[in-house]
Amino acid sequence: MKPENSSPKIDYDVAIVGAGPVGLATALGLYERGIENIIVLDQTRAFRKVGQGVDLLPNGLKALKYTHTQAYENIKETGNKLNNSTQPNQETKTEKNQPVPEWATRNVNGEEIRSIKLEYDEWFQKYGEGRVSISWYDLQTQLRTLLPEEVVKANHRCVNVVAEPELKCVRADFVSNQEVETNPYAHWDDKQQKNRTSTVNFSQLPQSEITSIRAKLLIAADGINSTVRQVIYKDTPCSLYSKPEYSGVVAIASGGVYEIPEALSQEIQDLFIQGSRVVTILNQQISENSTENETPRMILFSRQSGQYGYLIHAPLPLELLAGKSGKELIDIAVLELKKADFPEMIQQLVALSSPEQMMQRPYYIHRATVPASNQPKWNMGRVVLAGDAAHGMPPFMAQGANQGLEDAAVMTTLVTEINKQNQWDDMAAIETAFSKYEALRRPLMERVQYATLTRLPLSSEQYGQEYAQQIYARNFEEIMQTLL
């Protein structure tokens, strides 16, 4: 492909591929620190309400606060409104006289194994920062609207990245007004979703085949199916790691179970829900003899009018799920629950699921550490990977977005220093900066991924406390000082 409208000049100091939370937070951090010649390009045809909820935990909120204070305040406010919670304010809590919301984990007999308090205050008191839940779209919107409109552009799908050492830059090529393929690594397989008609008038979008931009640095925050990762690893010893690998666990979910006999609903409420909005159910006896990801577990959501939604994580081979939907997914889920000795009432609930509401999603991972001889770097020249593009993983410990925001904080610090020292043309300085980024982030990501894949923090109280202190309680101002 020959770019149609490129020219031999440097367009931007920093180009960011991907307008998700990681890319936008990085752009905000740079813009706030005086690096305004930046661009964020995303393949989405238009910014629409897509994506599920995101839990922002103390480490992610601390990283965001360091990166951009106003974004932190806006997102915290939006999340707390969604959760009907407040900032630390004992008086407000007393006036409401409501119990602190909890997420309980119970065994198949309904006995509580552990519980996690969900209120902002509870986390703040332990770790110096709280916890909020926010929809992915609201998170993206809060970040995007803090940037000038011309900085963030949709309808630009990255197809190629080329180093241009003679110009001391990198060129990225994009296609616009093209159909975007479904991402097989990061989306729910939902036939109903595939058949929905978009409300976007694509005929009004700009018409262009290829657009090229040049930048001093390119930050790839384009997700677990990162095009940039695939391009820079192509024809290198790292090509094996250009795409993510299957983690071994799949999610089977129902958006709603509606027609439930009142007696069955009451039985489930009494034994498992017990007044909560969400509960995790697992066979503790099985889990004690294996890592928790080797056994099925169910996250059960209690909704209004006696309705339920659920998410089942099960270790299943990919080929078993290939092309499965509707009643087939229900049958697979019921069988897995039966093999794990889940009670009959839970099996009956799943059997009553509406086939039209069924979805499946295999979880993938970019491992932070692979055999040393093949260890893929997170950067190549002026290009660096961030967020899921570097270290994507399943959402079991709710650290995907939070670790991505940590990447954004580190990237902001290092690129700002390059700008202060006017080292945009100094490849040795750029390589040193990206090496610092990787040296700081890779060991922590190895720990987080291990915790995610084994879920030991949820099995061992001592390990859980150590993990929480290491991940949630860090001081980001001090961490960033170590980079300078």
C-alpha positions in Angstrom: 0.0 0.0 0.0 1.2 3.5 -0.9 -0.1 6.2 1.4 -2.1 8.7 -0.6 -1.7 11.8 1.4 1.5 11.5 3.4 4.4 14.0 3.1 8.0 13.9 4.4 7.3 16.0 7.6 6.8 15.2 11.2 3.2 15.7 12.1 3.2 15.0 15.8 5.5 14.6 18.8 3.4 11.7 20.0 0.8 9.6 18.2 -1.3 7.2 20.3 -3.1 4.3 18.6 -6.2 3.4 20.6 -8.7 5.7 22.3 -9.5 3.5 25.2 -8.8 4.5 28.8 -5.1 3.8 28.5 -4.5 5.8 25.4 -6.7 8.7 26.5 -5.2 8.8 30.0 -1.7 8.9 28.4 -2.8 11.7 26.1 -4.3 13.7 29.0 -1.1 13.3 31.0 1.1 14.5 28.2 -1.2 17.4 27.3 -1.4 18.5 30.9 2.4 18.7 31.0 2.7 20.8 27.9 3.1 18.2 25.2 0.2 19.4 23.0 1.3 18.3 19.6 -0.3 14.8 20.0 -3.0 12.8 18.2 -5.1 9.8 19.4 -6.5 7.6 16.6 -9.0 4.8 17.1 -10.6 2.3 14.7 -14.1 2.6 16.1 -16.5 4.1 13.5 -17.9 6.4 16.2 -17.8 6.7 20.0 -20.8 4.7 21.1 -22.1 3.1 24.3 -20.3 -0.2 24.1 -18.4 -2.3 26.7 -19.2 -3.6 30.1 -18.5 -2.2 33.6 -15.0 -1.5 34.9 -13.9 -1.6 38.5 -11.3 1.0 39.3 -9.3 -0.1 42.3 -7.0 2.0 44.5 -3.9 1.5 42.3 -5.7 2.5 39.1 -7.3 5.6 40.8 -3.9 6.6 42.3 -2.3 6.3 38.9 -5.0 8.3 37.3 -4.8 11.0 40.0 -1.1 11.3 39.3 -1.6 11.5 35.6 -4.5 14.0 35.5 -6.2 15.3 38.6 -9.4 16.6 36.9 -9.9 13.3 35.1 -9.6 11.5 38.5 -12.1 13.8 40.1 -14.6 13.5 37.3 -14.4 9.7 37.1 -14.6 9.3 40.8 -17.7 11.4 40.9 -19.3 9.6 38.0 -18.5 6.2 39.5 -19.7 7.1 43.0 -23.0 8.3 41.6 -23.4 5.0 39.8 -22.7 3.1 43.0 -24.9 5.4 45.1 -21.9 5.9 47.4 -20.0 9.0 48.6 -16.6 10.2 49.4 -15.4 9.4 52.9 -18.2 10.9 55.0 -19.3 9.0 58.0 -22.2 11.5 58.6 -23.7 10.7 55.3 -23.4 7.0 55.8 -25.0 7.3 59.2 -27.9 9.3 57.9 -28.6 6.7 55.2 -28.4 4.0 57.8 -27.7 1.5 55.1 -25.4 -1.6 55.4 -22.1 -1.4 53.6 -22.6 -3.3 50.2 -20.6 -6.5 49.9 -19.7 -9.0 47.3 -19.8 -12.4 49.0 -18.3 -15.6 47.9 -20.2 -18.7 49.0 -19.7 -22.4 48.7 -22.3 -24.7 47.1 -24.0 -25.0 50.5 -24.5 -21.3 50.7 -21.9 -20.8 53.4 -19.8 -17.6 53.2 -16.1 -18.2 52.3 -15.2 -14.5 52.2 -16.6 -11.2 51.3 -15.4 -7.9 49.8 -16.8 -4.6 50.9 -17.6 -2.5 47.8 -18.0 1.0 49.4 -15.5 3.6 48.5 -14.8 4.5 52.1 -13.8 0.9 53.1 -11.1 0.7 50.5 -9.9 4.3 51.2 -9.3 3.6 54.8 -7.2 0.5 54.0 -5.2 1.7 51.0 -5.4 5.5 50.9 -7.7 5.4 47.9 -11.1 4.0 47.2 -12.9 1.7 44.7 -15.5 2.8 42.1 -17.4 1.0 39.4 -18.0 2.8 36.1 -19.2 1.7 32.7 -16.5 1.5 30.0 -18.2 4.1 27.9 -18.5 6.6 30.8 -14.9 6.1 31.6 -13.9 6.7 28.0 -16.2 9.7 27.7 -15.0 11.4 30.8 -11.4 11.1 29.6 -12.1 12.0 25.9 -14.0 15.1 26.7 -11.1 16.6 28.6 -9.0 16.7 25.5 -9.5 19.1 22.6 -11.9 17.6 20.0 -9.3 17.7 17.3 -6.9 15.5 19.3 -9.1 12.4 19.3 -10.2 11.0 16.0 -12.4 7.9 15.3 -12.6 5.9 12.1 -8.8 5.4 11.8 -7.8 1.8 11.8 -4.1 1.3 12.0 -2.8 -1.1 9.3 1.0 -0.5 9.2 3.8 1.0 11.2 7.1 1.9 9.6 10.3 3.2 11.1 11.8 6.2 9.1 15.2 6.7 10.7 16.3 9.2 8.1 13.4 11.5 9.3 13.9 10.5 12.9 10.3 9.4 13.3 7.9 6.6 12.8 5.1 6.5 10.2 1.7 4.9 10.8 -0.8 4.2 8.1 -4.5 4.1 8.7 -7.6 3.2 6.7 -10.9 5.0 7.2 -14.5 4.3 6.4 -13.9 0.6 6.3 -15.8 -2.2 8.0 -14.2 -3.0 11.3 -13.8 -6.7 11.9 -15.0 -8.2 15.1 -12.2 -8.7 17.5 -12.0 -12.4 18.3 -9.9 -11.9 21.4 -11.8 -9.2 23.3 -15.5 -9.4 22.6 -18.5 -11.4 23.6 -19.7 -13.8 20.9 -23.3 -12.7 20.8 -25.4 -13.4 17.7 -28.0 -10.9 18.8 -25.3 -8.2 19.0 -24.0 -9.1 15.6 -27.5 -8.7 14.1 -28.2 -5.3 15.7 -28.3 -2.4 13.2 -26.0 0.5 13.9 -27.4 3.9 14.3 -24.4 5.6 12.7 -24.8 7.1 9.3 -21.6 5.8 7.7 -22.2 7.7 4.5 -21.5 10.9 6.3 -18.1 9.8 7.5 -15.0 11.1 5.7 -14.0 9.1 2.7 -10.4 8.1 2.4 -8.5 4.9 1.7 -5.2 5.5 3.5 -4.0 8.2 5.7 -0.5 8.4 7.1 0.9 10.3 10.0 4.4 10.7 11.3 5.4 11.1 14.9 8.5 11.2 17.0 7.0 8.5 19.3 4.1 6.1 18.8 2.3 4.6 21.8 0.3 1.5 21.0 -2.7 1.2 23.3 -4.8 -0.6 20.8 -5.9 -3.6 23.0 -5.1 -7.3 23.3 -5.5 -7.8 19.5 -3.1 -4.9 18.9 -2.3 -4.3 15.2 0.8 -2.5 16.2 2.1 -5.4 18.2 1.6 -7.7 15.3 3.4 -5.3 12.9 6.5 -4.7 15.0 6.9 -8.4 15.9 6.4 -9.6 12.4 9.4 -11.4 10.9 11.2 -11.2 14.2 12.0 -14.0 16.8 9.0 -12.5 18.7 6.5 -13.3 16.0 5.2 -16.2 18.0 3.9 -13.7 20.5 2.3 -11.2 18.1 -1.1 -12.5 19.0 -2.5 -13.5 22.4 -2.8 -17.0 23.6 -5.9 -18.6 25.1 -5.9 -18.6 28.9 -7.8 -21.8 29.2 -10.9 -20.2 30.7 -14.1 -19.2 29.0 -17.0 -17.1 30.2 -20.6 -18.1 29.5 -23.1 -15.4 30.4 -26.8 -14.7 30.4 -28.0 -11.2 30.1 -31.2 -12.2 31.9 -33.2 -15.1 33.3 -36.8 -13.9 33.5 -39.3 -16.7 33.8 -38.4 -18.2 37.2 -40.9 -20.0 39.4 -41.4 -18.0 42.6 -40.4 -20.9 44.8 -37.1 -21.4 43.0 -36.3 -17.7 43.1 -37.0 -17.6 46.9 -34.8 -20.7 47.4 -31.9 -19.1 45.6 -32.4 -15.8 47.5 -32.4 -17.5 50.9 -29.4 -19.7 50.3 -27.1 -17.6 48.1 -28.2 -14.0 47.6 -29.1 -13.2 51.1 -29.8 -9.6 50.4 -26.8 -8.9 48.2 -26.8 -7.7 44.6 -24.0 -10.0 43.5 -22.5 -13.2 44.8 -19.8 -15.7 43.6 -20.6 -19.4 44.0 -17.9 -22.1 43.8 -17.3 -25.6 45.1 -14.7 -24.9 47.8 -13.9 -28.6 48.3 -12.8 -29.0 44.7 -10.9 -25.6 44.7 -8.8 -26.6 47.7 -7.3 -29.4 45.7 -6.5 -27.3 42.6 -6.0 -23.7 41.5 -9.3 -22.0 41.3 -9.2 -21.5 37.6 -9.3 -25.2 37.1 -12.9 -25.3 38.5 -16.1 -23.6 37.4 -17.4 -20.7 39.3 -20.6 -18.6 38.9 -21.1 -14.9 39.5 -24.8 -14.5 40.2 -26.5 -11.1 39.8 -29.8 -10.4 41.6 -32.0 -7.9 39.7 -35.3 -6.3 40.3 -38.5 -8.3 40.1 -36.8 -11.5 40.9 -34.7 -11.6 37.7 -31.2 -12.9 37.5 -28.1 -12.6 35.4 -25.0 -14.7 35.7 -21.5 -15.2 34.5 -19.9 -18.6 34.6 -16.1 -19.0 34.3 -15.2 -22.6 33.2 -12.0 -24.3 32.0 -13.1 -25.5 28.6 -11.2 -26.3 25.3 -11.7 -23.7 22.6 -13.0 -26.2 20.1 -15.9 -27.1 22.4 -17.2 -23.5 22.3 -16.6 -22.9 18.6 -19.8 -21.7 16.9 -21.9 -22.5 20.0 -24.7 -20.2 21.0 -28.2 -20.2 22.6 -29.4 -23.5 23.8 -26.0 -25.1 23.1 -24.3 -22.8 25.6 -27.0 -23.4 28.2 -26.5 -27.2 27.9 -22.7 -26.8 28.2 -23.1 -24.5 31.3 -25.5 -26.9 33.0 -23.2 -29.8 32.4 -20.2 -28.0 33.8 -22.1 -27.0 36.9 -23.4 -30.5 37.4 -19.9 -32.0 37.2 -18.7 -29.5 39.8 -21.6 -30.5 42.1 -23.4 -27.2 42.1 -26.9 -27.6 43.7 -29.9 -28.5 41.6 -31.5 -25.1 42.1 -28.6 -23.4 40.3 -28.6 -25.9 37.5 -32.4 -25.3 37.1 -31.8 -21.5 37.0 -29.3 -21.8 34.2 -31.6 -24.3 32.3 -34.3 -21.6 32.4 -32.1 -19.1 30.6 -33.4 -17.4 27.5 -31.3 -18.7 24.5 -31.4 -15.2 23.0 -29.7 -13.8 26.0 -26.7 -16.3 26.0 -23.2 -15.1 25.2 -19.7 -16.6 25.4 -16.2 -15.2 25.5 -12.9 -17.0 25.7 -10.2 -15.1 27.7 -6.8 -14.4 26.3 -3.4 -13.3 27.6 -0.1 -11.7 26.6 2.1 -13.2 29.2 4.5 -10.7 30.9 7.2 -13.3 31.1 8.0 -16.0 28.5 11.2 -18.2 28.1 14.1 -15.8 28.4 15.6 -16.5 25.0 12.4 -15.3 23.4 11.4 -12.6 25.7 9.6 -10.0 23.5 10.4 -6.4 24.3 7.5 -3.9 24.8 9.1 -1.5 22.4 10.9 -1.4 19.1 12.7 1.8 18.3 10.2 4.7 18.7 7.2 2.4 19.2 6.1 1.2 22.6 3.2 -1.0 23.7 1.0 -0.2 26.7 -2.0 -1.7 28.5 -3.5 -4.8 27.0 -1.3 -4.5 23.9 1.6 -5.3 26.2 0.2 -7.5 28.9 -3.5 -8.3 28.3 -5.1 -10.9 30.6 -8.4 -12.2 31.9 -10.4 -9.9 34.2 -10.6 -12.2 37.2 -8.7 -9.8 39.6 -10.1 -6.6 37.9 -6.6 -5.4 37.0 -6.7 -5.0 33.3 -7.8 -1.3 33.2 -6.0 -0.5 36.5 -2.7 -1.8 35.2 -3.2 0.1 32.0 -3.7 3.3 33.9 -0.4 2.6 35.7 1.2 2.2 32.3 -0.2 5.6 31.3 1.2 7.2 34.5 4.7 5.8 33.8 4.6 6.7 30.1 3.5 10.2 30.9 6.5 10.6 33.3 9.1 9.3 30.9 7.9 11.1 27.7 7.6 14.4 29.7 11.2 14.0 30.7 12.2 13.4 27.0 10.4 16.6 26.2 12.1 18.6 29.0 15.5 17.4 27.9 14.6 17.9 24.2 15.6 14.4 23.4 13.1 13.7 20.7 15.9 12.9 18.2 18.1 11.0 20.7 17.4 7.3 20.1 19.7 6.3 23.1 17.6 8.4 25.4 14.3 7.1 24.0 15.6 3.5 24.3 16.6 4.2 27.9 13.2 5.6 28.8 11.4 2.6 27.3 13.8 0.3 29.1 12.9 2.0 32.4 9.3 1.6 31.7 9.6 -2.1 31.0 12.0 -2.7 34.0 9.5 -1.1 36.3 6.3 -2.6 34.9 7.2 -6.2 33.8 8.0 -7.7 37.3 4.8 -6.3 38.7 2.7 -7.5 35.8 4.2 -11.0 36.2 2.9 -10.9 39.8 -0.5 -9.6 38.8 -0.9 -12.2 36.0 0.1 -15.0 38.4 -2.5 -13.8 40.9 -5.0 -13.5 38.1 -4.5 -17.0 36.7 -4.3 -18.8 40.1 -6.6 -16.4 42.1 -4.5 -17.2 45.2 -5.3 -13.9 46.8 -8.9 -15.1 47.0 -7.9 -18.4 48.5 -5.2 -17.6 51.1 -5.8 -14.8 53.6 -2.1 -14.2 54.1 -1.3 -14.1 50.4 -4.4 -11.9 49.8 -3.2 -9.3 52.3 0.3 -9.3 50.9 -1.0 -9.0 47.4 -3.4 -6.1 48.4 -0.6 -4.2 50.1 1.8 -4.7 47.1 -0.8 -3.7 44.5 -3.2 -1.2 46.1 -1.1 0.6 48.8 1.7 2.0 46.7 2.7 5.6 46.6 2.8 6.7 43.0 4.5 10.0 43.6 7.5 8.0 45.0 7.3 5.4 42.3 7.6 8.1 39.6 10.5 9.7 41.2 12.5 6.5 40.8 12.2 7.0 37.0 13.8 10.4 36.9 
